[in-house]
Amino acid sequence: MRFRHPDGTTVHLAYCSNVHQAEDLDGVIGQLADCTEPVRESLGADLLGVGLWLARDVVTELSSNPDAVRRLRGELSVRGLETVTLNAFPYRGFHQEVVKKDVYLPDWTDPARLEYTVDCARVLAELLPDDARRGSVSTLPLAWRTPWTDGARDTARRALDRLAVQLADVERETGRTIRVAFEPEPGCVVENTVQAARELGGLDPEFLGVCVDTCHLAVQFEEPAAALRRLADAGLPVVKVQASSAVQADDPADPQARRALARFAEPRFLHQTRTAPGGTVTGVDDLPEALAGGLDPGSAWRVHFHAPLHTEPEPPLRTTTPELTTFLGELLGGPEAVCDHVEVETYTWSVLPEHLRPYDRAGLVAGLAAELAWTRGRFEEIGLTPHARTEPVA
């Protein structure tokens, strides 16, 4: 979906396809027919954005076979879909039985990460709608925090410099601007905007910036306005936003809250958990560790578990959707749009507690549509207006 900001900027709203298990081109195209087009129809939208996750093998096929790219672009067009952003954080295997820390591999010390990201940029340049201003590719925040040495930092920085050069090459060769956005995440080398300013400051802002995941922002107890100001002061553009909510227990010592939290402790994904007594953020790397006594239960816990935006878990748990609403107001409620690519990223539908989990395709479609409808409502409350694809793009 496209929205017009009062400053004239076109703001693109999409949902991220990493919720779907598809790691070959036929699977990606199948999910467009089975889920994405039905989501668009459920919303009554003429055009729906989809932030594609394309695993390494899919990107290899698309980057080496022009007919495959044309096929994918044609499928998007005929189904009333468009892609202006890719999620290139997971490399492959995002729906294997156990993902956990494997999602951070290869990291930015490995040449494979640079090659994959540039390939994604080249594919996106071919998929972009003709009237789109630019594209974005989100990626991991350098690496998991351990092991991380000065040598690793130097290696990664050289890779980022090469990335900027190669993105400039993509722009020169295709006429399309593709920017790459590093996504701070709890537990990583860059887990908050303070570390983003330190580790990523000085990068080429024409091509490189930050992807703000609002679940991660909330888990780190970052205040939205201060976080955006910090990135601006560091010269780091907000290239992309992933609209997402964390799970919160206001009183994690409450037995009822602990029982409810235990239902979110599952084996596939990492659920970093943080608390901030007195404003000092501390935490553990996974929810079971917190529940086993690894985290002080004396103040609220926030859990890295992407919860549906439009609904709440069972009391006494809640989500950080109010914090997301505040962030969207700071992002888009001013005289200028801070960012033009927003992607709803709830990839956890299949691992939600059983009473919240959709059990068939229709349930998933309904949930994704409800999240996008919720986000559309927030955009309109802020003052953005829907507009058709045929209108000029800022």
JOPERA-V450677 format. One record per residue. SS is DSSP state (helix for helix, strand for strand, loop for the rest). PHI is phi as a letter, one per 40 degrees, with the letter a starting at -180 (* if undefined). OMEGA is omega in whole degrees, -180 to 180 (999 if undefined). Layout:
[[SS & PHI & OMEGA] [SS & PHI & OMEGA]]
This chain:
[[loop & * & 180] [strand & b & 180] [strand & b & 177] [strand & b & 173] [loop & c & 179] [loop & d & 178] [loop & c & 180] [loop & g & -180] [loop & c & 170] [strand & c & 178] [strand & b & -178] [strand & c & 175] [strand & b & -178] [strand & b & 164] [strand & b & -173] [strand & c & -176] [helix & c & 177] [helix & c & 172] [helix & c & -177] [loop & c & 179] [loop & c & -180] [loop & a & -178] [loop & b & 168] [loop & b & -173] [helix & c & 178] [helix & c & 179] [helix & c & 179] [helix & c & -180] [helix & c & 177] [helix & c & -179] [helix & c & 176] [helix & c & -180] [helix & c & -172] [helix & c & -174] [helix & b & -169] [helix & c & 177] [helix & c & 175] [helix & c & 175] [helix & c & 179] [helix & d & -179] [helix & c & 179] [helix & c & 179] [helix & c & -175] [loop & g & -177] [loop & c & 176] [loop & c & -176] [loop & a & 178] [strand & b & 174] [strand & c & 174] [strand & b & 175] [strand & c & -172] [strand & c & 162] [loop & b & -180] [loop & b & -179] [loop & c & -175] [helix & d & -176] [helix & c & 178] [helix & c & -180] [helix & c & 177] [helix & c & 179] [helix & c & -177] [helix & c & -177] [helix & c & -179] [helix & b & -173] [loop & b & -180] [helix & d & 179] [helix & c & 179] [helix & c & 177] [helix & c & 179] [helix & c & 178] [helix & c & -179] [helix & c & 179] [helix & c & 178] [helix & c & 178] [helix & c & 177] [helix & c & -175] [helix & c & -175] [helix & c & -178] [loop & c & 179] [loop & g & -177] [strand & b & 174] [strand & a & 179] [loop & b & 173] [loop & b & -178] [strand & a & 174] [strand & b & 171] [strand & b & -179] [loop & b & 176] [loop & c & 175] [loop & c & -179] [loop & c & 173] [loop & a & 174] [loop & g & -175] [loop & c & 180] [loop & b & 173] [loop & c & -173] [loop & d & 177] [loop & b & 178] [loop & b & 178] [helix & f & -173] [helix & c & 177] [helix & c & -178] [helix & c & -178] [helix & c & -179] [loop & b & -11] [loop & c & 180] [loop & c & -173] [loop & c & 169] [loop & c & -176] [loop & b & 179] [helix & d & -180] [helix & c & 180] [helix & c & 178] [helix & c & -178] [helix & c & 180] [helix & c & -177] [helix & c & 178] [helix & c & 176] [helix & c & 177] [helix & d & 180] [helix & c & -180] [helix & c & 177] [helix & c & -179] [helix & c & 178] [helix & d & 179] [helix & c & -178] [helix & c & -176] [loop & d & 171] [loop & d & -176] [loop & d & -176] [loop & c & 179] [loop & c & -177] [loop & c & -176] [loop & a & 177] [strand & b & 179] [strand & b & 176] [strand & b & 178] [strand & c & -176] [strand & a & -176] [strand & c & -176] [loop & c & 178] [loop & g & -175] [loop & a & 166] [strand & c & -168] [loop & c & 179] [loop & b & -11] [loop & c & 179] [loop & a & -176] [loop & b & 175] [helix & c & 178] [helix & c & 177] [helix & c & 179] [helix & c & -180] [helix & c & 179] [helix & c & -180] [helix & c & -179] [helix & c & 177] [helix & c & 178] [helix & c & 180] [helix & c & 176] [helix & c & 177] [helix & c & 178] [helix & d & -180] [helix & c & 179] [helix & c & -177] [helix & c & 175] [helix & c & 174] [helix & c & 176] [helix & c & 178] [helix & d & -180] [helix & c & -178] [helix & c & -175] [helix & c & -173] [helix & b & -174] [loop & g & -179] [loop & b & 178] [loop & c & 177] [strand & b & 178] [strand & b & 179] [strand & b & -174] [strand & b & 179] [strand & c & -168] [strand & b & 177] [loop & d & 180] [loop & a & 179] [loop & d & 178] [loop & g & -177] [strand & c & 176] [loop & d & 175] [loop & b & -178] [loop & b & 180] [loop & a & -175] [helix & c & 174] [helix & c & 179] [helix & c & 176] [helix & c & 179] [helix & c & -178] [helix & c & -172] [helix & c & -173] [helix & b & 178] [loop & d & 180] [loop & g & 176] [loop & c & -180] [loop & c & -176] [loop & c & 176] [loop & c & -174] [loop & b & -173] [strand & b & 179] [strand & a & -172] [strand & b & 167] [strand & b & 179] [strand & c & 172] [strand & c & -170] [helix & c & 169] [helix & c & 180] [helix & c & 180] [helix & d & -179] [helix & c & 180] [helix & d & 178] [loop & c & 178] [loop & f & 178] [loop & c & 178] [loop & c & -171] [helix & d & -176] [helix & c & -180] [helix & c & -180] [helix & c & 179] [helix & c & 178] [helix & c & -179] [helix & c & 179] [helix & c & 179] [helix & c & -180] [helix & c & 179] [loop & c & -179] [loop & g & -179] [loop & b & 179] [loop & c & 172] [strand & c & -175] [strand & c & -172] [strand & a & 174] [strand & b & 171] [strand & b & -179] [strand & c & -175] [loop & a & -179] [strand & b & 175] [strand & c & 174] [strand & c & -178] [strand & b & 170] [strand & b & -179] [loop & c & 179] [loop & b & -176] [loop & c & 174] [loop & c & 180] [loop & c & -179] [helix & d & 179] [helix & c & 177] [helix & c & -180] [helix & c & 177] [helix & c & 179] [helix & c & 178] [helix & c & -178] [helix & d & 179] [loop & c & 176] [loop & c & 179] [loop & c & -175] [loop & b & -167] [loop & c & -172] [loop & c & -172] [loop & b & 178] [loop & c & -178] [loop & b & 179] [loop & d & -175] [strand & b & -175] [strand & b & 171] [strand & b & -175] [loop & a & 177] [helix & c & -179] [helix & g & 179] [helix & g & 179] [loop & c & -175] [loop & c & 173] [strand & b & -179] [strand & a & 177] [strand & b & -171] [loop & c & 179] [loop & a & -176] [helix & d & 179] [helix & d & 177] [helix & c & 178] [helix & c & -178] [helix & c & 179] [helix & c & 177] [helix & h & -177] [helix & c & -177] [loop & b & -180] [loop & d & 179] [loop & c & -175] [loop & c & 176] [loop & a & -170] [loop & d & 172] [strand & b & 169] [strand & b & -171] [strand & b & 176] [strand & c & 174] [strand & b & -176] [strand & c & -176] [strand & c & 178] [loop & d & -172] [loop & c & -168] [loop & c & -175] [loop & a & -178] [loop & b & 173] [loop & c & -179] [loop & c & 175] [loop & c & 12] [loop & c & 176] [strand & c & 172] [strand & a & 173] [strand & b & 178] [loop & c & 176] [helix & d & 175] [helix & d & 177] [helix & c & 175] [helix & c & 179] [helix & d & 177] [helix & c & -179] [helix & c & -180] [helix & c & 176] [helix & c & 178] [helix & c & -176] [helix & c & -169] [helix & b & -175] [loop & c & -179] [loop & c & -179] [loop & c & 178] [loop & b & 175] [loop & c & -180] [loop & c & -176] [loop & a & -179] [loop & b & 178] [strand & b & 178] [strand & b & -175] [strand & b & 173] [strand & c & -175] [loop & b & 171] [loop & b & -176] [loop & c & -168] [loop & c & -176] [helix & d & -175] [helix & c & -179] [helix & b & 174] [loop & c & 170] [loop & d & -169] [helix & d & -177] [helix & c & 178] [helix & b & -169] [loop & c & 173] [loop & c & -175] [loop & b & 177] [loop & a & -177] [helix & c & -179] [helix & c & 178] [helix & c & 178] [helix & c & 178] [helix & d & -180] [helix & c & 180] [helix & c & 179] [helix & c & 179] [helix & c & 180] [helix & c & 177] [helix & c & -180] [helix & c & 176] [helix & c & 177] [helix & c & -179] [helix & c & 176] [helix & d & 178] [helix & c & 178] [helix & c & 178] [helix & d & -177] [helix & c & 176] [helix & c & 180] [helix & c & 180] [loop & h & 175] [loop & c & -179] [strand & b & 176] [strand & c & 173] [loop & a & -174] [loop & c & -180] [loop & c & -175] [loop & c & 178] [loop & c & 177] [loop & d & 179] [loop & c & -178] [loop & c & 999]]
